[in-house]
């Protein structure tokens, strides 16, 4: 009942349109034995995601993003309660119609950290940062080899080369001013990024938007959204931490590092900030503006990823 979606134009016409999506979602729910339960679409996220009753979440992936559905199902099954923070329990996954895939998972409890942050005390924020470090360390400690057939990139060195080759054009297309653009080549030339690092399971978008917190205890109660997961250098995951979790708030990166078990190297994290698949430096500069005088990438690295 859902139409084929293979192009950006088809995506824009189908995925946001509930008049098109909802009949298909209701049909899929009936096939999964969830007919009649309340169905509510979440407003955030790239993929269409629905709360089904109070206990389930149904996420759909059109053909253009079908591999993301395979990735998410495999990672959720691999995690299976092995982290110190809850992750969704995989309940079902597979193909639907016209290239669509789905993942049915348990619904986590808690408030999205983006919403809870403003009302959190400094002490609670420090506990959250430390808990985030513990959670990411546990993720990175898992053996990623059982997922190697489903998660890329297969050759981390080649991936790094591709990201380096397109780094300047990527930021130019996103509107980065020339004063910053001209600093990128030299900074990346000086970056010591291993071509064959210890490879770990990466979330790749470890950020407040994908973390839940218990409103009573103030502790993390959920980590979700594993569709963009990869296997690679652990430093790649620190980009989301600095820009979207600790956000240059004094002391929080130190608390994260304490929970993680080691410090983040600011220059390495900054290099991956420029090379990340979703890198958007103009947005990051708006999200976490540099302090007066921090007009180099080295200074920006210390501001976003340093322990001070």
C-alpha positions in Angstrom: 0.0 0.0 0.0 3.0 2.3 0.2 4.4 3.5 -3.2 7.9 2.9 -4.4 10.3 5.6 -3.3 13.7 5.6 -5.0 14.4 9.2 -5.7 14.6 12.5 -3.7 11.5 13.7 -5.5 9.6 10.6 -4.7 10.8 10.9 -1.1 9.6 14.5 -0.8 6.2 13.6 -2.2 5.5 10.4 -0.2 7.3 10.3 3.2 6.0 13.6 4.7 2.4 12.9 3.5 0.3 11.2 6.1 -2.5 10.8 3.7 -0.2 8.4 1.8 1.7 7.0 4.7 -0.9 6.2 7.2 -3.0 3.6 5.3 0.2 1.7 4.6 1.3 1.9 8.2 -2.1 0.7 9.4 -1.9 -2.2 7.0 1.5 -3.2 8.2 0.4 -2.9 11.9 -2.4 -5.3 11.1 0.0 -7.8 9.5 2.1 -7.6 12.7 -0.8 -8.3 15.0 -1.0 -4.7 16.2 -4.3 -3.8 14.6 -6.4 -1.3 16.5 -3.7 0.2 18.7 -3.3 4.0 18.8 -0.9 5.2 16.1 1.0 8.4 16.5 3.8 9.7 14.2 6.8 11.3 15.8 7.5 14.7 14.4 11.3 14.4 14.3 13.6 12.1 12.3 14.4 11.5 8.7 12.6 8.2 8.4 8.8 7.9 9.2 8.5 6.6 12.8 5.3 5.8 14.7 4.4 5.0 18.3 2.1 2.0 18.3 0.2 1.9 21.5 2.3 2.6 24.6 4.8 -0.2 24.1 6.0 -0.3 20.5 7.7 1.9 17.9 7.5 1.1 14.2 10.1 2.6 11.9 9.9 2.5 8.1 12.5 2.8 5.4 11.6 3.4 1.8 13.6 1.5 -0.9 16.0 4.5 -1.2 17.0 3.9 2.4 16.4 0.1 2.7 19.9 -0.6 3.8 19.4 1.7 6.8 16.6 -0.7 8.0 18.9 -3.7 7.7 21.6 -1.8 9.7 19.2 -0.7 12.5 17.7 -4.2 12.9 21.1 -5.9 13.0 22.6 -3.4 15.5 19.6 -3.5 17.8 19.7 -7.3 17.8 23.5 -7.1 18.5 23.1 -4.7 21.4 20.3 -6.7 23.2 20.6 -5.0 26.6 24.4 -5.0 26.7 24.8 -1.3 27.4 24.5 0.5 30.7 21.7 2.6 29.1 18.6 1.0 27.6 18.3 0.6 23.9 15.2 -0.4 22.0 14.5 -4.2 22.0 14.1 -5.6 18.5 10.7 -7.2 18.1 10.4 -7.7 14.4 12.0 -6.6 11.1 11.7 -7.3 7.5 10.3 -6.3 4.1 6.9 -4.8 3.5 6.0 -3.8 -0.1 7.6 -1.9 -3.0 11.0 -2.0 -1.5 10.0 -0.7 1.9 11.5 -2.2 5.1 10.4 -1.9 8.7 11.8 -2.4 12.2 9.4 -2.9 15.1 11.0 -2.2 18.5 10.1 -1.6 22.1 9.4 2.0 23.2 11.9 3.5 25.6 10.9 5.6 28.5 12.1 9.1 29.4 12.3 12.6 28.0 14.5 13.6 25.1 17.6 15.2 26.5 17.2 18.3 24.3 14.0 19.0 26.2 15.2 18.1 29.7 18.5 19.9 29.5 17.3 23.5 30.3 15.7 22.3 33.6 18.7 20.2 34.7 20.9 21.5 37.5 24.7 21.7 36.9 25.2 18.6 39.0 22.6 16.7 37.0 24.2 17.8 33.8 27.6 16.5 35.0 26.0 13.1 35.9 24.4 13.0 32.4 27.8 13.8 30.7 29.5 11.1 32.7 26.7 8.6 32.0 27.0 9.4 28.3 30.7 8.7 28.4 30.0 5.3 30.1 27.4 4.4 27.5 29.6 5.3 24.5 32.5 3.4 26.0 30.4 0.3 26.4 29.2 0.6 22.8 32.8 0.9 21.6 33.8 -2.1 23.7 31.5 -4.5 21.9 32.9 -6.8 19.3 31.7 -5.3 16.0 32.8 -8.3 13.8 29.4 -10.0 13.8 28.1 -6.9 12.1 30.8 -6.5 9.5 28.7 -8.0 6.7 26.0 -5.3 7.2 27.9 -2.2 8.3 30.4 -0.2 6.4 32.8 1.1 5.4 34.8 -1.9 4.7 38.1 0.0 4.1 38.4 2.8 6.7 41.5 4.2 5.0 39.7 4.6 1.7 36.7 6.1 3.5 39.0 8.7 5.1 40.6 9.5 1.7 37.1 10.1 0.2 36.1 12.4 3.0 39.3 14.3 2.8 39.0 14.8 -1.0 35.5 16.3 -0.6 35.9 18.2 2.6 36.5 21.6 1.2 33.7 21.4 -1.4 31.3 20.0 1.2 31.8 23.0 3.5 31.7 25.5 0.6 28.4 24.1 -0.5 27.0 24.5 3.0 28.0 28.2 3.0 31.1 28.3 5.1 32.9 31.7 4.9 36.2 31.9 3.1 38.0 32.8 6.3 37.3 29.3 7.6 37.5 27.5 4.3 41.1 28.6 3.7 42.2 27.0 7.0 40.8 23.5 6.3 43.5 22.1 4.0 46.4 22.9 6.3 44.5 21.6 9.3 43.7 18.3 7.7 47.2 17.9 6.3 48.5 18.1 9.9 45.9 15.7 11.3 47.3 12.3 12.3 44.4 10.1 11.4 45.2 6.3 11.4 44.3 4.5 8.2 43.9 1.3 10.1 42.6 2.2 13.6 41.2 -0.2 16.1 37.7 -0.6 14.7 34.7 -0.2 17.0 30.9 -0.1 16.6 30.0 3.6 16.0 26.7 5.2 16.7 27.8 8.2 14.4 25.1 10.6 15.7 25.6 10.4 19.5 23.7 13.6 20.5 21.1 14.9 22.9 18.4 14.3 20.3 19.0 10.5 20.5 19.3 10.3 24.3 16.5 10.0 26.8 16.7 10.9 30.5 14.6 9.9 33.5 12.8 12.9 34.8 13.0 11.7 38.4 16.5 10.4 38.7 18.1 12.6 36.0 20.0 9.6 34.7 20.1 8.5 31.1 17.2 6.1 30.3 17.6 5.5 26.6 19.9 5.6 23.5 18.3 5.1 20.1 18.5 5.7 16.3 21.1 3.3 15.1 20.3 3.4 11.4 23.5 5.3 10.5 25.8 3.0 12.6 29.2 2.2 11.2 32.4 0.3 12.1 35.5 2.5 12.4 37.7 4.8 14.4 36.2 5.6 17.9 37.2 9.3 17.5 34.5 9.6 14.8 31.8 9.4 17.5 33.3 12.3 19.5 32.0 14.8 16.9 28.4 14.4 18.1 29.6 14.5 21.8 31.3 17.9 21.5 28.8 19.6 19.2 25.5 18.2 20.5 26.0 16.8 24.0 28.6 18.8 26.0 28.4 21.9 23.7 31.4 23.6 25.2 29.8 23.9 28.6 32.6 24.2 31.1 33.6 21.0 32.8 31.3 18.7 30.8 33.8 17.3 28.4 36.0 16.4 31.4 33.0 14.6 33.0 32.3 12.8 29.7 36.0 11.8 29.4 35.9 10.5 33.0 32.9 8.3 32.2 34.4 7.2 28.9 37.7 6.3 30.5 40.0 8.5 28.4 40.2 12.0 27.1 39.1 13.1 23.7 42.0 14.5 21.5 40.6 17.9 20.4 42.5 18.1 17.1 41.5 14.5 16.1 37.9 15.2 17.0 38.0 18.5 15.0 39.5 16.7 12.0 36.6 14.2 12.1 34.2 17.1 12.5 35.3 18.3 9.1 35.3 14.8 7.6 32.1 13.4 9.1 29.5 12.1 6.6 27.0 14.7 7.9 29.6 17.5 8.5 28.1 21.0 8.4 30.5 23.4 9.9 28.4 26.6 9.4 25.6 24.9 11.4 28.0 23.9 14.2 29.4 27.5 14.4 25.8 28.6 14.9 25.0 25.8 17.4 28.1 26.4 19.6 29.7 29.7 18.7 33.4 30.2 19.3 34.4 32.7 22.0 36.0 36.0 21.0 39.5 35.4 19.5 38.9 31.7 18.7 39.4 32.3 15.0 41.4 29.2 14.1 40.4 25.5 13.8 42.9 24.7 16.5 41.2 27.2 18.9 37.8 25.9 17.8 39.0 22.3 18.6 39.9 23.3 22.1 36.6 25.1 22.6 34.4 22.2 21.5 36.5 19.2 22.6 39.0 20.4 25.2 38.7 19.5 28.9 38.9 23.1 30.1 
